[in-house]
Amino acid sequence: MSTLKFDPARCVRSVTTFSTCDACVTICPVETMKIADNGLPAFTPSACVDCGGCLGVCPSEALTLENFDATAFFFDFAEGEETLVSCRKNVPCIMALSVEHLLSMAFVKEEPVVLDVGHCRGCPWNEPLYTAILKHVVEANYILDACESGKEIQIRDIAYEEEGPEEETEDRRAFLERLSLQGALQTKRSFDEALEAVSDEVREHTVDLAAVAKIRQKEIPDRRKIFFTALKRLPRPAEYHTIAEEDISFVSQKYIDMGSCTACQMCYRICPTGALSSDSVNSKIVFDTMLCIKCKACHDTCEPDVLRLQPAFELKEFFEPTQRLLARFEVMRCGECGVRFSSVRGEKICPRCALEENEAKELWGLEEKEDGVVVFRESGRADESS
């Protein structure tokens, strides 16, 4: 039975219908995760193998497992002497941990963190999980090296070496199902919930009023809070380096092409963590790098496509976080309706009144030329109209 849970309020697809995020779909080894017609992830509980791969790639922690809490695992790992992470010991799959988790674990340990991939080659669902694990480790080690941390995450075939190539290993599904059963007993789930968990029907989700209220709270994921805490253990490097934007998956730095920005306010209104924000009169756009989860919801939503990812990410931000001013607007009072609005290029009327004026001109067959002269568009004459 599946113990996978989905929180629509945390999914970036809930904050904007334009989101193209499909990380959970791409990583699912049994291809049960789909994007439903309403734009939200859906899955069949009986098909899910509880690998947790979707947990490790979801930028906003919208997915969780009842029997595995990555936050609790980190603190247990940090406080203990253990440095080994294994799917046969303490995690459902190494991919249940994000790059931020791996980095945080490396920050707090004196010895290298060791990831046991000995069972990956025999796992019936090793792809795309195994490839993603290797990618996460490469990224984490690159960042550790760029931060001059002296830390390292190692990959070993420990479990394979201990069992030997001919020793029979436990079937992966049976192992995960046993974990699920134990979790069911420990949490005393009801019979109805157990039946629902093994349902062959696709479980779809919706955004209700409670979810809307939660979305407006703009919470940052626990993994980012852990990263903040663990980063304090790391001494500042002798030199602040930069890494290519494509080499870091969980955070970004941005700038705005002001030549096309319309001050529509959508980017910071839909940002799920508050990384993009403004002031009470909407006179500016401010960006906090360390709150960004690189979900790209703002980029997907920006109609004029003016948001840009900075090509080189400055690691200085990890040690000296700042708020960056991306745009500033002149706040004016609309000459038509009197409402205050953010003027980008000295406009005298607000966007709403400008839209109504353009619609009226279209209905009346009028067209405004570059010199400000209004003419009848279909008359073929250059008759001026007041």
C-alpha positions in Angstrom: 0.0 0.0 0.0 1.3 3.5 -0.8 2.0 6.0 1.9 2.7 8.8 -0.5 0.8 12.0 0.3 0.3 15.1 -1.8 -0.3 18.6 -0.5 -1.9 20.8 -3.2 -1.2 24.0 -1.2 2.6 23.4 -1.5 2.7 22.5 -5.2 3.9 25.2 -7.5 1.3 24.2 -10.0 -1.3 25.4 -7.5 0.1 28.9 -7.4 0.0 29.4 -11.2 -1.7 27.5 -13.9 1.2 28.4 -16.2 3.7 26.3 -14.3 5.6 23.7 -16.3 7.1 21.9 -13.4 6.9 18.1 -13.9 9.8 16.9 -11.8 7.7 14.3 -9.9 6.5 12.9 -13.2 9.9 12.7 -14.7 11.5 10.9 -11.7 8.8 8.3 -11.1 10.3 4.9 -11.9 6.9 3.2 -12.4 5.4 6.1 -14.3 2.3 6.3 -12.1 2.7 10.0 -11.5 0.8 12.1 -14.1 -0.4 15.7 -14.6 -4.2 15.6 -14.4 -6.5 17.7 -16.5 -6.7 20.3 -13.7 -3.0 20.8 -13.9 -2.1 19.0 -10.6 -0.1 15.8 -10.1 -2.1 12.6 -9.8 -1.1 9.0 -9.1 -2.4 5.5 -8.6 -1.7 4.4 -5.0 -1.5 0.7 -5.7 1.1 1.4 -8.4 3.4 3.5 -6.2 6.4 1.7 -4.8 7.1 4.4 -2.1 10.7 5.0 -3.4 10.5 8.7 -2.4 12.2 9.9 -5.6 9.5 12.5 -6.1 10.3 13.8 -2.6 13.9 14.5 -3.6 13.1 16.5 -6.7 9.9 18.4 -5.7 11.1 22.0 -5.2 8.4 22.9 -2.7 8.0 19.6 -0.7 4.5 19.1 -1.8 5.0 15.3 -1.6 5.7 13.3 1.6 5.9 9.7 2.7 4.1 8.7 5.9 6.9 6.4 6.9 9.8 8.6 6.1 10.4 12.2 7.2 13.4 13.8 5.5 13.6 16.5 8.2 13.5 14.1 11.1 16.1 11.9 9.3 18.5 14.8 8.9 18.5 15.7 12.6 18.9 12.0 13.6 21.7 11.7 11.1 23.3 15.0 12.3 23.2 14.0 16.0 24.4 10.4 15.5 27.7 9.0 14.6 26.4 7.3 11.4 27.7 8.5 8.1 26.2 5.9 5.8 23.0 6.4 3.9 21.5 3.2 2.5 18.1 2.0 1.1 18.5 -1.1 3.2 19.2 0.8 6.4 17.7 4.2 6.9 16.0 5.6 3.7 13.5 4.3 1.2 15.8 5.3 -1.6 18.7 7.8 -1.6 16.7 9.9 -4.1 14.2 10.7 -1.3 16.9 13.2 -0.2 17.4 16.4 -2.2 20.6 18.1 -3.1 20.0 20.5 -0.2 19.7 17.6 2.2 23.0 16.0 0.9 24.8 19.3 1.3 23.4 19.9 4.8 24.4 16.4 5.8 28.0 17.0 4.5 28.2 20.4 6.3 27.5 18.9 9.7 29.7 15.8 9.5 33.4 15.6 10.1 33.7 12.4 8.1 32.6 12.1 4.5 28.9 11.2 4.0 28.7 7.8 2.2 25.9 6.8 -0.1 25.5 3.0 -0.5 24.4 2.3 -4.1 25.2 -1.4 -3.9 21.5 -2.4 -4.3 20.8 0.0 -7.2 22.0 -2.4 -10.0 19.6 -5.1 -8.7 16.7 -2.8 -8.1 13.8 -3.2 -10.6 13.2 0.5 -10.4 16.8 1.7 -10.6 16.1 4.1 -13.5 15.7 7.0 -13.6 16.5 7.0 -9.8 20.1 5.8 -10.0 21.1 8.3 -12.7 19.4 11.1 -10.7 21.3 10.0 -7.5 24.6 10.3 -9.4 23.6 13.7 -10.8 22.7 14.9 -7.2 26.1 13.8 -5.9 28.0 15.5 -8.7 26.1 18.7 -8.1 26.6 18.5 -4.3 30.3 17.8 -4.5 30.8 20.6 -7.0 29.2 23.1 -4.7 31.2 21.7 -1.7 34.4 22.1 -3.6 33.5 25.6 -4.8 32.7 26.6 -1.2 36.2 25.4 -0.2 34.5 23.3 2.4 37.0 20.4 2.4 33.8 18.1 2.6 32.9 15.3 0.3 30.0 12.9 -0.5 31.2 9.5 -1.5 29.4 6.7 -3.4 30.2 3.1 -2.6 28.8 -0.4 -3.3 28.9 -1.3 0.4 25.7 -3.4 0.5 26.8 -5.4 -2.6 30.2 -6.1 -1.1 28.7 -7.3 2.2 26.2 -9.7 0.6 28.4 -11.0 -2.2 27.4 -11.3 -5.9 25.6 -14.6 -5.5 23.8 -14.0 -2.2 20.0 -13.7 -2.6 18.8 -10.2 -1.8 15.3 -9.2 -0.7 12.9 -8.1 -3.4 12.7 -4.3 -3.5 8.9 -4.2 -3.6 8.6 -6.6 -0.6 10.9 -4.5 1.4 9.0 -1.3 0.7 5.7 -2.9 1.3 6.9 -4.2 4.7 7.9 -0.6 5.6 4.5 0.5 4.5 2.8 -2.1 6.6 4.9 -1.2 9.7 4.0 2.4 9.2 0.3 1.5 8.9 0.5 -0.4 12.2 2.5 2.3 14.0 0.3 5.2 13.0 -2.9 3.1 13.5 -4.5 4.1 10.3 -8.1 3.3 9.8 -9.3 0.4 7.7 -10.9 2.8 5.2 -7.6 4.6 4.7 -5.8 1.3 4.1 -8.4 0.4 1.5 -8.0 3.8 -0.2 -4.2 3.3 -0.2 -4.4 0.1 -2.3 -7.0 1.5 -4.7 -6.4 1.0 -8.4 -8.1 4.3 -9.1 -6.1 7.4 -9.9 -6.0 9.7 -7.0 -6.5 13.3 -8.2 -6.3 16.4 -6.1 -8.0 19.9 -6.0 -7.3 23.2 -4.5 -9.9 24.1 -1.9 -10.3 27.3 0.2 -8.1 25.9 3.0 -5.3 25.3 0.4 -5.7 28.8 -1.0 -5.3 30.2 2.5 -2.1 28.1 3.0 -0.7 29.2 -0.4 -1.0 32.8 0.7 1.2 32.2 3.7 4.2 31.8 1.4 6.2 29.2 3.4 9.7 28.1 2.6 10.4 24.3 2.5 11.9 22.6 5.6 14.9 21.6 3.5 15.8 25.3 3.0 15.5 25.9 6.7 17.8 22.9 7.3 20.2 24.3 4.7 20.3 27.7 6.5 21.1 26.0 9.8 23.7 23.6 8.5 25.4 26.3 6.4 26.4 28.1 9.7 28.8 25.2 10.4 30.8 26.0 7.2 33.6 28.5 7.5 33.7 31.3 4.9 36.0 30.5 2.0 39.1 32.5 1.3 37.6 33.5 -2.0 33.9 33.7 -3.1 33.5 31.7 -6.3 30.8 31.6 -8.9 29.3 28.6 -10.6 27.3 28.3 -13.8 23.5 28.7 -13.3 22.8 25.3 -14.8 25.1 23.6 -12.3 22.9 24.5 -9.3 19.3 23.1 -9.2 17.7 24.5 -6.0 18.4 28.2 -6.0 18.9 31.0 -8.5 19.8 34.7 -8.9 17.7 36.8 -11.2 17.5 40.1 -13.1 14.7 41.9 -15.0 14.8 43.2 -18.6 13.1 46.5 -17.8 12.6 47.3 -21.5 9.6 45.1 -21.6 8.4 44.9 -17.9 4.8 46.0 -17.5 4.7 46.1 -13.6 1.8 43.6 -13.7 2.9 42.4 -10.2 2.3 38.7 -11.1 5.8 37.5 -10.4 5.9 38.4 -6.7 2.2 37.7 -6.1 2.5 34.1 -7.2 6.0 33.4 -5.8 5.4 30.5 -3.4 8.2 31.4 -0.9 8.2 35.2 -1.0 11.6 35.3 -2.7 10.1 38.0 -5.0 8.3 40.8 -3.1 7.4 44.4 -3.2 6.4 47.2 -0.8 3.0 48.4 0.3 2.6 50.7 -2.8 4.1 48.3 -5.3 6.9 50.7 -6.2 9.6 48.0 -6.6 10.5 44.3 -7.1 12.9 42.9 -4.6 14.5 39.4 -4.8 15.9 37.3 -1.9 18.1 34.6 -3.4 18.1 32.4 -0.3 14.3 32.2 -0.4 14.3 31.1 -4.0 13.6 27.4 -4.7 14.1 27.7 -8.5 10.6 26.4 -9.2 10.5 28.9 -12.1 6.9 29.7 -11.5 7.6 33.4 -11.9 9.3 32.7 -15.3 6.4 30.6 -16.5 3.9 33.2 -15.5 5.6 36.4 -16.7 3.7 37.3 -19.9 6.3 39.7 -21.3 9.0 37.2 -20.5 11.3 39.7 -18.8 12.7 37.7 -15.9 16.1 36.3 -16.5 18.3 33.8 -14.6 21.8 35.2 -13.9 24.2 33.1 -15.9 26.7 32.8 -13.0 25.5 32.1 -9.5 27.5 33.9 -6.8 28.3 31.6 -3.8 28.9 34.7 -1.7 25.1 34.7 -1.3 25.4 31.6 0.9 27.6 33.4 3.4 26.4 37.0 3.0 22.7 36.9 1.9 21.3 40.1 0.6 18.0 41.4 -0.9 18.5 42.7 -4.5 16.5 45.4 -6.1 15.4 44.1 -9.5 13.1 47.0 -10.5 11.8 50.3 -9.3 8.6 52.1 -10.5 7.2 55.5 -10.2 3.9 55.3 -8.3 1.3 57.7 -9.9 -2.4 58.5 -9.5 -4.4 57.5 -12.6 -5.7 60.5 -14.6 -8.9 58.6 -15.3 -10.0 56.6 -12.2 -7.7 58.2 -9.6 -6.2 54.8 -8.5 -2.5 54.7 -7.7 -0.5 52.4 -10.0 3.1 51.6 -10.9 4.2 53.5 -13.9 6.9 51.9 -15.9 7.5 54.4 -18.7 5.7 57.5 -17.4 2.2 56.3 -18.2 -0.5 58.7 -17.0 -3.4 56.3 -16.7 -3.4 52.8 -15.1 -3.3 49.6 -17.1 -7.0 48.9 -16.5 -8.1 52.3 -17.9 -5.6 52.0 -20.7 -7.1 48.6 -21.6 -10.7 50.0 -21.6 -9.5 53.0 -23.7 -8.0 50.6 -26.3 -11.1 48.5 -26.4 -13.2 51.5 -26.9 -11.1 52.7 -29.8 -11.3 49.3 -31.4 -15.1 49.3 -31.1 -15.3 52.8 -32.6 -12.8 51.9 -35.4 -10.2 54.4 -34.2 -6.5 54.0 -34.4 -3.8 56.0 -32.7 -0.7 56.8 -34.7 2.8 57.3 -33.4 2.5 61.1 -33.3 -0.6 60.8 -31.1 -3.1 61.6 -33.9 -6.3 59.4 -33.7 -7.7 58.5 -37.1 -10.6 56.3 -38.4 -8.9 53.0 -39.1 -11.3 51.8 -41.8 -12.2 55.0 -43.6 -9.1 55.3 -45.7 -9.0 59.0 -44.7 -6.6 60.8 -42.4 -9.4 62.6 -40.7 -8.3 63.7 -37.3 -10.6 63.0 -34.4 -10.5 64.6 -31.0 
